Amino acid sequence: MAKAMTPLVVDLSSPFSTEKIRTVLLPIDAQTTGEASDAAALTAVAAQIGLHFAPDLGLNLSLGVRARGAMQQRLAGLDVLRGIAALAIVFAHTVLLNANPVPPGTANWAHAMTLAVPMFFALSAFSLAYKYYGRLGSRAQIQEYALRRFFRIAPLFYFMIGLWSLRRAYVWDAFPTMGDVVINSAFLFGLSSTHYESLVPAGWSIGVEMIFYASLPILFLAVRSVLSGLVATVVALIAGYVAYQATADFHTSFRILNVVSSSANFMGGLTAYFAYQELSKLDITWRRSLSVMFFGLAIVVWLAVHFFPTACGAIASYGWRYYISASFPLLILSAALVEWPIVVNRATVYLGTISYSVYLLHPFILAVSQDFRQKIYAALPDTVWVPFLVTTAFVYAAVIAGAFASYQLIERRGEALGKRLARPRPALAPAE
């Protein structure tokens, strides 16, 4: 080390973490290049004050700087938002794909809740910018990012392809073609007007997400501030509208769900990230006030749709969807700026953690439980509300239980494998 420096102790623990982490960050002279000796020095300092030095937390020792990722805390409020969005989608499909009668008015709510999917797009953009902005400047960093993203998404998606293929073979004696398997395995179905819905029901959004993941390093070169984010959002809105008009001969759902039409949601999420970077520097009083204000503005957007349906357009129209999408960056900022104890707790945060499993599993559970839910309808009193509430509660319980299992058995193991593969390998010692 060039000279002795006072260690900076950073507590990375969170009341919502599954494990407590404390680490030591030692400022290093910018000219220092001895990576191995730096790590040894940090370990020694940590031992002196009774802490454990974890070099895999993202310290960029070779540059002599504290890596931004090591200093970041997970934004628990965003996990809560993911969990709420996932539950909204489950409710929407429980109603819209229900062969039994549903209470009056629930279909309108269900249609509105399908917009939780573009909310996921905005959340993904914000979260990835929060984690990776400024850290995708080299080939090695992009490779690490790509590996970790792939193994975050692919294992469960591939599992669901297999599960749905088995069900189709058993129930309908139908098998996917080799072309279907290839385009789904390569995550290219989002680019196709005939395959965009995927072999996995509700999987269309995964195709859109993966295209965004691939383009993120390039987007970071263009979107670098709130202003450029707003410009990108406007450009994406225009491009989406042009794509919507140009695909008039295609299926209506493809016109709305394709990657171009969805791009404005991602740009809105990136814009929210850059706004957060500035607003998070304010003291807690200001952040609380802004959090409440953003939440209130998001509610105003939704109420306007309720009270002025003609002005806002039909429920499935392109314009209506994007008017509602204006509320997503507001909700994200509200959740990111302050963790409100009334909604942020271990249960709600964990629900957000398993939200990907909730999303991909729930159509399968709805499909295999259809006969059972019909029997519940037949056994309960001849009203609409009672059997609907009972069967909906059953669906939620089954989905959450299945999501817990798939997260533990598939998602976590896939993420761990991705981290191992992305971890930089130590350089070989030069031959003497």
C-alpha positions in Angstrom: 0.0 0.0 0.0 1.2 3.5 -0.7 0.3 4.7 2.7 -1.9 3.9 5.7 -5.4 5.1 5.5 -8.4 5.1 7.9 -10.8 2.3 6.9 -14.3 3.2 6.0 -16.8 0.8 7.6 -20.0 0.4 5.7 -23.0 -1.5 7.1 -24.8 -3.1 4.2 -27.3 -4.9 6.4 -31.0 -4.5 5.8 -33.9 -5.6 7.9 -35.3 -7.2 4.8 -32.2 -9.2 3.9 -32.0 -12.9 4.3 -28.4 -12.5 5.7 -26.6 -9.8 7.5 -23.6 -8.4 5.6 -20.9 -6.0 6.9 -17.9 -5.1 4.9 -14.9 -2.9 5.1 -13.9 -0.5 2.4 -10.4 0.9 2.5 -9.6 3.9 0.3 -6.7 3.0 -1.9 -4.3 5.3 -3.6 -5.3 5.8 -7.3 -1.8 4.8 -8.4 -2.0 1.4 -6.6 -2.1 -1.5 -9.0 -1.2 -4.4 -6.8 -4.6 -6.1 -6.7 -3.5 -9.1 -4.6 -1.7 -7.0 -2.0 -4.7 -4.6 -1.8 -7.0 -7.5 -1.1 -4.7 -8.8 1.6 -4.5 -5.4 3.2 -8.2 -5.0 3.3 -8.6 -8.5 4.8 -6.0 -7.6 7.5 -7.7 -4.3 8.4 -11.1 -6.1 8.6 -9.7 -8.7 10.9 -8.3 -6.0 13.2 -11.8 -4.6 13.9 -13.6 -7.9 13.9 -15.3 -7.8 10.5 -15.1 -10.0 7.5 -13.9 -8.7 4.1 -15.9 -10.0 1.2 -14.0 -9.3 -2.1 -16.9 -10.5 -4.2 -19.1 -7.5 -3.2 -17.9 -5.6 -6.2 -14.7 -3.7 -5.1 -12.8 -2.5 -8.1 -9.4 -2.8 -6.5 -7.4 -2.5 -9.7 -8.6 1.0 -10.2 -8.2 1.9 -6.6 -11.8 3.1 -6.2 -14.9 1.9 -4.3 -17.2 0.3 -6.8 -20.6 1.9 -6.8 -22.4 -1.5 -6.6 -20.8 -2.4 -3.3 -22.2 0.8 -1.7 -25.8 0.3 -2.9 -28.6 -1.1 -0.8 -31.4 -3.0 -2.4 -34.5 -0.8 -2.7 -37.0 -2.8 -0.8 -39.9 -0.6 -2.0 -39.4 -1.8 -5.5 -39.6 -5.4 -4.5 -43.0 -4.6 -2.9 -44.1 -2.9 -6.1 -43.1 -6.1 -8.1 -45.1 -8.2 -5.7 -48.2 -6.1 -6.0 -47.8 -6.1 -9.8 -47.5 -9.9 -9.9 -50.6 -10.3 -7.7 -52.5 -7.9 -9.9 -51.7 -10.0 -13.0 -52.8 -13.2 -11.2 -56.1 -11.6 -10.4 -56.6 -10.3 -13.9 -56.1 -13.8 -15.4 -58.1 -15.5 -12.7 -61.1 -13.3 -13.8 -60.5 -13.1 -17.6 -59.7 -16.8 -18.0 -62.4 -18.0 -15.7 -65.0 -20.4 -17.3 -67.3 -19.7 -14.3 -69.4 -16.6 -13.6 -67.5 -13.6 -12.0 -69.0 -10.7 -10.0 -70.2 -7.7 -12.0 -67.5 -5.1 -12.5 -64.5 -7.4 -11.8 -63.8 -7.8 -15.5 -63.2 -4.0 -15.8 -60.8 -4.1 -12.9 -59.1 -7.2 -14.4 -58.5 -5.4 -17.7 -56.9 -2.5 -15.9 -54.7 -4.9 -13.9 -53.2 -6.4 -17.1 -51.2 -3.1 -17.3 -49.1 -4.4 -14.4 -47.0 -6.1 -17.2 -45.8 -2.8 -18.7 -45.3 -1.7 -15.0 -42.8 -4.6 -14.9 -41.0 -3.1 -17.9 -40.6 0.2 -16.2 -39.4 -1.5 -13.0 -36.9 -3.6 -14.9 -35.4 -0.5 -16.6 -35.1 1.4 -13.3 -33.6 -1.6 -11.4 -31.1 -2.4 -14.1 -30.0 1.2 -14.4 -29.7 1.4 -10.6 -27.5 -1.7 -10.6 -25.5 -1.3 -13.9 -25.4 2.3 -15.0 -21.8 3.3 -15.3 -20.7 -0.3 -15.1 -21.1 -1.6 -18.6 -18.2 0.3 -20.2 -16.0 -2.7 -20.9 -16.3 -6.0 -22.6 -15.8 -7.9 -19.4 -18.5 -5.9 -17.6 -21.0 -6.5 -20.5 -20.1 -10.2 -20.5 -20.8 -10.4 -16.7 -24.1 -8.5 -17.1 -25.2 -10.8 -20.0 -24.4 -14.0 -18.1 -26.2 -12.9 -15.0 -29.3 -11.7 -16.8 -29.5 -14.9 -18.9 -29.2 -17.2 -15.9 -31.7 -15.0 -14.0 -34.3 -15.5 -16.6 -33.6 -18.7 -18.7 -33.7 -21.6 -16.2 -37.3 -21.0 -15.1 -38.4 -20.1 -18.6 -36.9 -23.3 -20.0 -38.5 -25.3 -17.2 -41.9 -23.8 -18.1 -41.4 -24.6 -21.8 -40.9 -28.2 -20.8 -43.9 -28.2 -18.4 -46.3 -26.7 -20.9 -45.0 -29.1 -23.7 -45.8 -32.0 -21.5 -49.3 -30.7 -20.7 -50.0 -30.1 -24.4 -48.8 -33.6 -25.2 -50.9 -35.2 -22.4 -54.1 -33.1 -22.9 -54.2 -32.3 -26.6 -51.7 -34.8 -28.0 -49.8 -31.8 -29.5 -46.1 -31.1 -29.6 -44.2 -27.9 -30.3 -42.3 -27.8 -33.6 -38.6 -27.6 -33.6 -38.9 -24.1 -34.9 -41.0 -23.1 -32.0 -38.5 -24.6 -29.5 -35.5 -22.9 -31.2 -37.1 -19.4 -31.4 -38.3 -19.6 -27.8 -35.0 -21.0 -26.4 -33.2 -18.1 -28.2 -35.7 -15.6 -26.8 -36.3 -14.2 -30.3 -40.1 -14.8 -30.3 -40.7 -11.2 -29.3 -39.6 -10.2 -32.8 -42.0 -12.4 -34.6 -45.7 -11.5 -35.4 -46.5 -15.3 -35.4 -44.5 -16.5 -32.4 -44.6 -13.5 -30.1 -47.0 -15.1 -27.5 -44.4 -17.8 -26.8 -44.8 -21.5 -25.9 -45.2 -20.3 -22.3 -48.6 -18.5 -21.7 -47.9 -15.0 -20.5 -44.3 -15.4 -21.7 -44.7 -12.8 -24.4 -43.3 -10.2 -22.0 -40.1 -12.2 -21.4 -39.4 -11.9 -25.1 -39.8 -8.1 -24.9 -37.7 -8.0 -21.7 -34.8 -10.0 -23.2 -34.6 -7.6 -26.2 -34.4 -4.7 -23.8 -31.7 -6.4 -21.8 -29.6 -6.9 -24.9 -29.9 -3.3 -25.9 -29.3 -1.8 -22.5 -25.5 -1.1 -22.9 -26.3 0.9 -26.1 -29.2 2.7 -24.4 -26.8 3.8 -21.6 -24.8 5.7 -24.2 -27.8 7.7 -25.3 -29.9 8.1 -22.1 -27.7 9.7 -19.4 -30.0 12.2 -17.7 -33.6 13.1 -16.9 -33.7 15.3 -20.0 -32.3 12.7 -22.4 -34.6 10.1 -20.7 -37.7 12.3 -21.4 -36.5 12.8 -25.0 -36.1 9.0 -25.4 -39.5 8.4 -23.9 -41.2 10.8 -26.4 -39.3 9.2 -29.3 -40.4 5.8 -28.1 -44.0 6.9 -27.9 -43.9 8.2 -31.4 -42.2 5.0 -32.6 -44.7 2.9 -30.8 -47.6 4.8 -32.4 -46.1 4.5 -35.9 -45.6 0.8 -35.3 -49.2 0.5 -34.1 -50.5 2.1 -37.2 -48.1 0.2 -39.5 -49.3 -3.2 -38.2 -53.0 -2.6 -38.8 -53.2 -5.9 -40.6 -51.7 -7.9 -37.7 -53.4 -9.4 -34.7 -54.5 -6.6 -32.3 -52.5 -8.0 -29.4 -49.3 -8.1 -31.4 -49.9 -4.4 -32.4 -49.9 -3.5 -28.6 -47.5 -6.1 -27.2 -44.6 -5.9 -29.6 -41.2 -4.6 -28.4 -41.5 -1.2 -30.2 -44.9 -0.4 -28.7 -43.5 -1.4 -25.3 -40.3 0.6 -25.5 -41.8 3.8 -23.9 -42.3 1.9 -20.6 -38.6 1.1 -20.5 -37.6 4.6 -21.3 -39.9 5.9 -18.6 -38.2 3.6 -16.1 -34.8 4.9 -17.2 -36.0 8.5 -16.8 -37.3 7.7 -13.3 -33.8 6.3 -12.4 -32.1 9.5 -13.3 -34.7 11.5 -11.4 -34.1 9.3 -8.4 -30.4 9.9 -8.6 -31.0 13.6 -8.0 -33.9 13.3 -5.6 -32.3 10.7 -3.4 -29.7 13.3 -2.3 -32.4 15.3 -0.5 -33.0 14.8 3.2 -35.7 12.4 4.5 -38.3 15.1 5.0 -38.2 16.2 1.4 -38.1 12.6 0.2 -41.2 11.7 2.2 -43.1 14.7 0.8 -42.1 13.8 -2.7 -42.9 10.1 -2.2 -46.5 11.1 -1.1 -46.8 13.6 -4.0 -45.7 11.1 -6.7 -48.1 8.5 -5.3 -50.9 11.0 -5.3 -50.2 12.0 -8.9 -50.3 8.3 -9.9 -53.7 8.0 -8.3 -54.9 11.1 -10.2 -53.9 9.5 -13.5 -55.9 6.4 -12.7 -58.9 8.4 -11.4 -59.0 10.4 -14.6 -59.4 7.2 -16.6 -62.3 6.2 -14.3 -64.1 9.5 -14.5 -63.3 10.5 -18.1 -63.3 7.1 -20.0 -64.3 8.7 -23.3 -61.5 11.3 -23.2 -58.9 8.6 -22.2 -60.1 6.1 -24.9 -61.3 2.5 -24.9 -59.9 0.0 -22.4 -57.7 -1.8 -24.9 -56.7 1.1 -27.1 -53.1 2.1 -27.7 -53.5 5.6 -26.3 -55.2 4.5 -23.1 -52.4 2.1 -22.3 -49.8 4.8 -22.6 -51.8 7.3 -20.7 -51.9 4.9 -17.8 -48.2 4.1 -18.2 -47.4 7.7 -17.2 -48.3 6.6 -13.6 -45.5 3.9 -13.5 -42.5 6.2 -13.2 -44.4 8.1 -10.5 -45.1 4.9 -8.5 -41.5 3.7 -8.9 -40.1 7.0 -7.6 -42.6 7.0 -4.7 -41.5 3.5 -3.7 -37.8 4.1 -4.2 -37.5 7.4 -2.3 -39.0 6.1 1.0 -39.5 2.6 2.4 -42.9 3.1 4.2 -43.2 0.5 7.1 -46.9 0.2 6.5 -46.2 -1.6 3.2 -42.6 -2.6 3.3 -42.1 -5.7 5.5 -40.5 -9.2 5.1 -43.6 -10.7 3.6 -44.2 -8.1 0.9 -40.5 -7.9 0.0 -40.3 -11.6 -0.3 -43.4 -11.7 -2.5 -41.5 -9.3 -4.8 -38.5 -11.6 -4.7 -40.5 -14.5 -6.0 -42.6 -12.4 -8.4 -41.0 -13.8 -11.6 -42.1 -17.3 -10.5 -45.5 -16.0 -9.6 -45.8 -14.5 -13.1 -44.7 -17.6 -15.1 -46.4 -20.2 -12.9 -49.8 -18.8 -12.5 -51.2 -19.6 -16.0 -50.2 -23.2 -15.6 -51.9 -23.4 -12.2 -55.0 -21.8 -13.6 -55.1 -24.3 -16.4 -54.6 -27.5 -14.3 -57.0 -26.3 -11.5 -59.9 -25.4 -13.8 -61.9 -28.6 -13.1 -61.3 -28.3 -9.4 -62.5 -24.7 -9.3 -65.6 -25.6 -11.2 -66.4 -28.2 -8.5 -66.0 -25.5 -5.9 -68.5 -23.4 -7.7 -70.9 -26.3 -7.9 -70.5 -27.2 -4.2 -71.0 -23.6 -2.7 -74.2 -21.6 -2.4 -75.7 -20.4 -5.7 -74.2 -16.9 -5.5 -71.4 -15.3 -7.5 -69.3 -13.7 -4.8 -68.7 -16.7 -2.4 -67.4 -19.2 -4.9 -65.4 -16.5 -6.7 -63.7 -15.4 -3.5 -63.0 -19.0 -2.4 -61.5 -20.0 -5.8 -59.5 -16.8 -6.1 -58.0 -17.4 -2.6 -57.2 -21.0 -3.7 -55.4 -19.7 -6.8 -53.4 -17.2 -4.8 -52.4 -19.9 -2.3 -51.4 -22.4 -4.9 -49.5 -19.9 -7.0 -47.5 -18.5 -4.0 -46.7 -22.0 -2.8 -45.6 -23.0 -6.2 -43.6 -19.8 -6.7 -41.8 -20.4 -3.4 -40.8 -23.9 -4.5 -39.7 -22.8 -8.0 -37.7 -19.9 -6.6 -35.8 -22.1 -4.2 -35.2 -24.9 -6.6 -34.8 -23.2 -9.9 -34.3 -19.4 -9.7 -31.8 -19.2 -6.9 -29.7 -22.0 -8.3 -29.8 -20.4 -11.8 -28.7 -17.1 -10.3 -25.9 -18.7 -8.3 -24.6 -20.4 -11.5 -24.7 -17.2 -13.4 -22.7 -15.4 -10.6 -20.1 -18.2 -10.7 -19.7 -18.1 -14.5 -19.6 -14.3 -14.5 -17.0 -14.1 -11.7 -13.6 -12.9 -13.1 -11.0 -15.6 -13.2 -7.7 -14.9 -11.5 -4.9 -14.1 -13.9 -2.3 -16.8 -14.2 1.1 -16.0 -12.7 3.8 -15.3 -15.3 6.2 -18.1 -16.0 9.6 -17.6 -14.3 
